[in-house]
Amino acid sequence: MPDDTSSAEGTLLVPVANAETAERQLGTAIDVATDRSYRILFVYVLAVPPQLSLQDGYRYLLEDETEAMLDDAVQAVDAQGVPVDRRIRMARGVATGIVGAAEKYDAEAVLLGWRGRPPRENVVLGSHLDTVLRDAGRDVLVQRIQTPRPDVESVLVPVVGGPHDEFAAEAGASIARANDAAATLLHVLESEDSELSREEARAVLAERAGAFEDVDQVERELLEADDVAGAITDRTVEHDLTVLGVSRGGFLERKLLGTISEGVGRHAAGTIVLAKRHEPVPSRLSRLASTLRR
């Protein structure tokens, strides 16, 4: 089984559930792993009910199709020259298994697939995704996989400042470089914003542009609109893929319904990737203290 990790500088954990979703995550996984010199580790979590032991779960619940799906995913990545491996992990729940795998295999980042279904009460993206985003302790990318990812010729990265869209810019740059694609950095000002905010927005755009080294075509755009989420969503029509940092204020630390990142994630055109950077507690407290001193 391919697993040449000698040249890998980290691990991108890619949980997969079935052949269709695995295939739709492949392009983004390969792009990020190639650009960052990561290996890809596919993980299938076998959720074992409490009446069975974990070993019994493996014996009675694992299907041949799962093994075939993992083998196909590994072969597709190996064909691109990216170090790759796969694991089947038994756990009492899918989210528990993914979080445990991220820790066990010391993953730098996790790439999750999301079908973009309508929200339910107290559930933002889905119970498994919500839990992983909250508990994984790793950088997390969430790709909407309602449809296959198109050929990527243009990447949109909306930015507002903060660690999450810094991670979005890094991921967007990786995808742009891997596909020789153009990139647009977009900041949307609400119409009543002051000129000072405009100057700060230009500074943030310039800072984020630094991630796009070796991307031939990078544009910075400042747009004024009353509805930030709507303006971003409208612009996604012009691009093949959008990478968006989750909204500031604590993604999933409170109810997220109605926030910019979720709204764009559900309604935007093309392929959408939401980016959440892991912030250790001391970093979050330091950033909060800095905000309060302003």
C-alpha positions as CSV (number, residue, x, y, z in Angstrom):
1,M,0.0,0.0,0.0
2,P,1.5,3.4,-0.9
3,D,2.7,5.3,2.2
4,D,6.0,7.0,1.3
5,T,6.0,9.6,4.0
6,S,9.8,10.3,3.8
7,S,9.2,13.6,1.9
8,A,5.9,14.6,3.7
9,E,6.0,17.6,5.9
10,G,2.6,16.9,7.5
11,T,-0.6,15.0,7.2
12,L,-3.9,16.1,5.7
13,L,-6.7,13.9,7.2
14,V,-9.6,13.2,4.8
15,P,-12.5,11.4,6.4
16,V,-14.6,9.7,3.7
17,A,-18.0,8.1,3.8
18,N,-18.7,6.6,0.4
19,A,-17.2,6.5,-3.1
20,E,-19.1,9.6,-4.4
21,T,-18.1,11.9,-1.6
22,A,-14.5,10.6,-1.6
23,E,-14.2,11.4,-5.3
24,R,-15.5,14.9,-4.9
25,Q,-13.0,15.6,-2.1
26,L,-10.0,14.3,-4.1
27,G,-9.2,17.4,-6.1
28,T,-9.0,19.8,-3.2
29,A,-7.1,17.2,-1.1
30,I,-4.5,16.7,-3.8
31,D,-4.1,20.4,-4.4
32,V,-3.5,21.3,-0.8
33,A,-1.3,18.3,-0.1
34,T,0.8,18.9,-3.2
35,D,1.4,22.5,-2.4
36,R,2.2,22.0,1.2
37,S,4.1,18.7,0.8
38,Y,1.6,16.8,3.0
39,R,0.6,13.2,2.8
40,I,-3.1,12.4,2.5
41,L,-4.6,10.0,5.0
42,F,-8.0,8.7,4.2
43,V,-10.0,7.6,7.2
44,Y,-13.3,5.7,7.2
45,V,-15.0,5.7,10.6
46,L,-17.0,2.6,11.4
47,A,-19.6,3.6,13.9
48,V,-20.1,0.6,16.2
49,P,-23.3,0.4,18.3
50,P,-22.9,0.0,22.0
51,Q,-24.3,-3.6,22.0
52,L,-21.2,-4.7,20.1
53,S,-17.6,-4.6,21.0
54,L,-15.4,-2.6,18.7
55,Q,-13.8,-5.8,17.3
56,D,-17.2,-7.3,16.7
57,G,-18.1,-4.1,14.8
58,Y,-15.2,-4.6,12.5
59,R,-16.2,-8.2,11.9
60,Y,-19.9,-7.7,11.4
61,L,-20.4,-4.2,10.0
62,L,-17.5,-3.5,7.6
63,E,-18.6,-3.9,4.0
64,D,-16.5,-4.9,1.0
65,E,-17.5,-1.7,-0.7
66,T,-15.8,0.3,2.0
67,E,-12.4,-1.4,1.3
68,A,-12.9,-0.9,-2.4
69,M,-13.7,2.7,-2.0
70,L,-10.6,3.4,0.1
71,D,-8.4,1.4,-2.3
72,D,-9.7,3.5,-5.2
73,A,-9.1,6.8,-3.4
74,V,-5.6,5.8,-2.5
75,Q,-4.8,4.7,-6.1
76,A,-6.1,8.1,-7.4
77,V,-3.9,10.1,-5.1
78,D,-0.9,7.8,-5.6
79,A,-1.2,8.4,-9.4
80,Q,-0.6,12.1,-8.7
81,G,2.6,11.4,-6.9
82,V,1.3,12.4,-3.5
83,P,2.1,10.2,-0.4
84,V,-1.1,8.5,0.7
85,D,-2.4,6.0,3.1
86,R,-5.7,4.9,4.5
87,R,-7.1,3.7,7.8
88,I,-10.4,2.2,9.1
89,R,-11.1,3.5,12.5
90,M,-13.7,2.0,14.8
91,A,-15.5,4.3,17.2
92,R,-18.9,4.8,19.0
93,G,-19.6,7.7,16.7
94,V,-18.4,9.2,13.5
95,A,-17.4,12.6,14.9
96,T,-15.6,10.9,17.8
97,G,-13.7,8.7,15.4
98,I,-12.6,11.7,13.2
99,V,-11.5,13.7,16.2
100,G,-9.6,10.7,17.6
101,A,-7.9,10.1,14.2
102,A,-6.8,13.7,13.9
103,E,-5.0,13.4,17.3
104,K,-3.7,9.9,16.8
105,Y,-2.1,10.6,13.4
106,D,-1.0,14.1,14.4
107,A,-2.8,15.7,11.4
108,E,-2.0,19.3,10.5
109,A,-5.4,19.8,8.9
110,V,-8.7,18.0,8.3
111,L,-10.7,18.2,5.0
112,L,-14.4,17.4,5.5
113,G,-17.1,17.0,2.9
114,W,-20.5,18.7,3.4
115,R,-23.6,18.2,1.3
116,G,-25.0,21.6,2.1
117,R,-28.3,20.4,3.5
118,P,-30.7,22.8,5.1
119,P,-30.0,23.5,8.8
120,R,-31.8,21.8,11.7
121,E,-32.5,23.4,15.1
122,N,-29.3,23.7,17.0
123,V,-27.4,22.0,14.2
124,V,-25.4,24.2,11.8
125,L,-23.7,22.1,9.1
126,G,-24.5,18.6,10.5
127,S,-24.0,17.0,13.8
128,H,-20.8,15.2,12.8
129,L,-19.3,18.3,11.2
130,D,-20.3,20.6,14.0
131,T,-18.6,18.4,16.6
132,V,-15.4,18.0,14.5
133,L,-15.1,21.7,13.9
134,R,-15.5,22.3,17.6
135,D,-13.3,19.5,19.0
136,A,-10.7,18.5,16.4
137,G,-8.0,20.9,17.7
138,R,-6.7,21.2,14.1
139,D,-7.1,23.5,11.1
140,V,-10.3,22.4,9.3
141,L,-11.5,22.8,5.7
142,V,-15.1,22.0,4.9
143,Q,-15.9,21.5,1.2
144,R,-19.5,21.6,0.0
145,I,-19.8,18.5,-2.2
146,Q,-23.3,18.8,-3.6
147,T,-21.8,18.6,-7.1
148,P,-18.4,17.6,-8.5
149,R,-15.7,20.2,-8.4
150,P,-15.2,21.8,-11.8
151,D,-11.9,22.5,-13.4
152,V,-10.5,25.4,-11.4
153,E,-9.5,28.4,-13.4
154,S,-10.5,31.2,-11.0
155,V,-10.5,31.2,-7.2
156,L,-12.3,33.8,-5.0
157,V,-11.1,34.5,-1.5
158,P,-13.3,36.9,0.5
159,V,-11.4,38.4,3.4
160,V,-12.2,40.5,6.5
161,G,-9.1,40.0,8.7
162,G,-8.5,37.4,11.4
163,P,-7.0,33.9,11.6
164,H,-9.8,32.1,9.7
165,D,-9.5,34.1,6.5
166,E,-5.7,34.0,6.8
167,F,-6.1,30.2,6.6
168,A,-8.6,30.6,3.8
169,A,-6.1,32.7,1.8
170,E,-3.4,30.0,2.4
171,A,-5.7,27.2,1.2
172,G,-7.0,29.3,-1.8
173,A,-3.4,30.0,-2.8
174,S,-2.5,26.3,-2.7
175,I,-5.5,25.5,-4.9
176,A,-4.7,28.4,-7.3
177,R,-1.0,27.3,-7.6
178,A,-1.9,23.7,-8.2
179,N,-4.3,24.6,-11.0
180,D,-2.4,27.6,-12.5
181,A,-5.6,29.5,-11.7
182,A,-6.2,33.2,-11.3
183,A,-7.2,34.5,-7.8
184,T,-9.4,37.4,-6.6
185,L,-9.2,38.7,-3.0
186,L,-12.4,40.4,-2.1
187,H,-13.4,42.6,0.8
188,V,-17.0,43.9,1.2
189,L,-17.6,47.0,3.1
190,E,-21.0,47.8,4.5
191,S,-22.2,51.0,3.0
192,E,-22.1,53.0,6.2
193,D,-18.4,52.0,6.9
194,S,-16.0,54.9,7.5
195,E,-13.0,55.8,5.4
196,L,-10.8,54.4,8.1
197,S,-12.4,51.1,7.6
198,R,-11.7,51.4,3.9
199,E,-8.0,52.0,4.7
200,E,-8.0,49.0,7.0
201,A,-9.6,46.9,4.3
202,R,-7.0,47.8,1.8
203,A,-4.3,46.8,4.3
204,V,-5.9,43.4,5.0
205,L,-6.2,42.8,1.3
206,A,-2.5,43.6,0.8
207,E,-1.5,41.3,3.7
208,R,-3.6,38.4,2.4
209,A,-2.1,38.8,-1.1
210,G,1.2,37.8,0.4
211,A,0.0,34.2,0.6
212,F,-0.3,34.1,-3.2
213,E,3.3,33.9,-4.1
214,D,3.9,32.3,-7.6
215,V,0.2,32.9,-8.5
216,D,0.5,34.8,-11.8
217,Q,-2.8,36.7,-11.7
218,V,-4.0,38.0,-8.3
219,E,-6.5,40.8,-8.1
220,R,-7.6,42.8,-5.0
221,E,-11.1,44.2,-5.0
222,L,-12.9,46.4,-2.5
223,L,-16.7,46.4,-2.8
224,E,-19.4,48.4,-1.0
225,A,-22.7,46.8,-0.3
226,D,-25.6,46.8,2.2
227,D,-25.7,43.0,2.4
228,V,-22.2,41.5,2.8
229,A,-23.2,37.8,2.4
230,G,-25.4,38.6,-0.6
231,A,-22.6,40.6,-2.3
232,I,-20.1,37.7,-1.8
233,T,-22.6,35.2,-3.0
234,D,-23.3,37.2,-6.1
235,R,-19.6,37.3,-6.9
236,T,-19.1,33.6,-6.6
237,V,-20.9,33.1,-9.9
238,E,-17.8,34.5,-11.6
239,H,-15.4,32.0,-10.1
240,D,-15.0,28.2,-10.1
241,L,-14.2,27.9,-6.4
242,T,-14.5,30.1,-3.4
243,V,-12.5,29.7,-0.1
244,L,-14.0,31.6,2.8
245,G,-12.8,31.9,6.4
246,V,-15.6,31.3,8.8
247,S,-17.3,34.3,10.3
248,R,-15.6,36.1,13.2
249,G,-17.1,35.8,16.6
250,G,-16.5,32.1,17.2
251,F,-17.7,29.6,14.5
252,L,-19.9,27.0,16.3
253,E,-19.1,28.4,19.7
254,R,-22.6,29.8,19.5
255,K,-25.4,29.3,17.1
256,L,-24.2,30.2,13.6
257,L,-27.5,30.4,11.7
258,G,-27.6,33.5,9.6
259,T,-23.9,34.4,9.7
260,I,-22.0,35.4,6.6
261,S,-19.9,32.2,6.2
262,E,-22.8,29.9,6.6
263,G,-25.1,31.9,4.3
264,V,-22.4,32.0,1.6
265,G,-21.6,28.4,2.1
266,R,-25.2,27.3,1.5
267,H,-26.2,29.6,-1.4
268,A,-23.0,30.4,-3.4
269,A,-22.4,29.2,-6.8
270,G,-19.6,26.7,-7.7
271,T,-17.5,24.8,-5.2
272,I,-17.3,26.4,-1.7
273,V,-14.6,25.6,0.9
274,L,-15.0,27.0,4.5
275,A,-11.8,27.4,6.4
276,K,-11.5,27.4,10.2
277,R,-8.1,27.9,11.8
278,H,-7.4,26.2,15.1
279,E,-6.7,28.7,17.8
280,P,-5.4,27.4,21.1
281,V,-7.1,28.9,24.1
282,P,-4.2,31.3,25.0
283,S,-4.3,32.7,21.5
284,R,-8.0,33.3,21.6
285,L,-7.8,35.0,25.0
286,S,-4.9,37.1,23.8
287,R,-6.8,38.2,20.7
288,L,-9.9,39.0,22.8
289,A,-7.8,41.1,25.2
290,S,-6.3,43.0,22.3
291,T,-9.8,43.7,20.9
292,L,-11.0,45.0,24.3
293,R,-8.1,47.3,24.6
294,R,-9.0,49.1,21.4
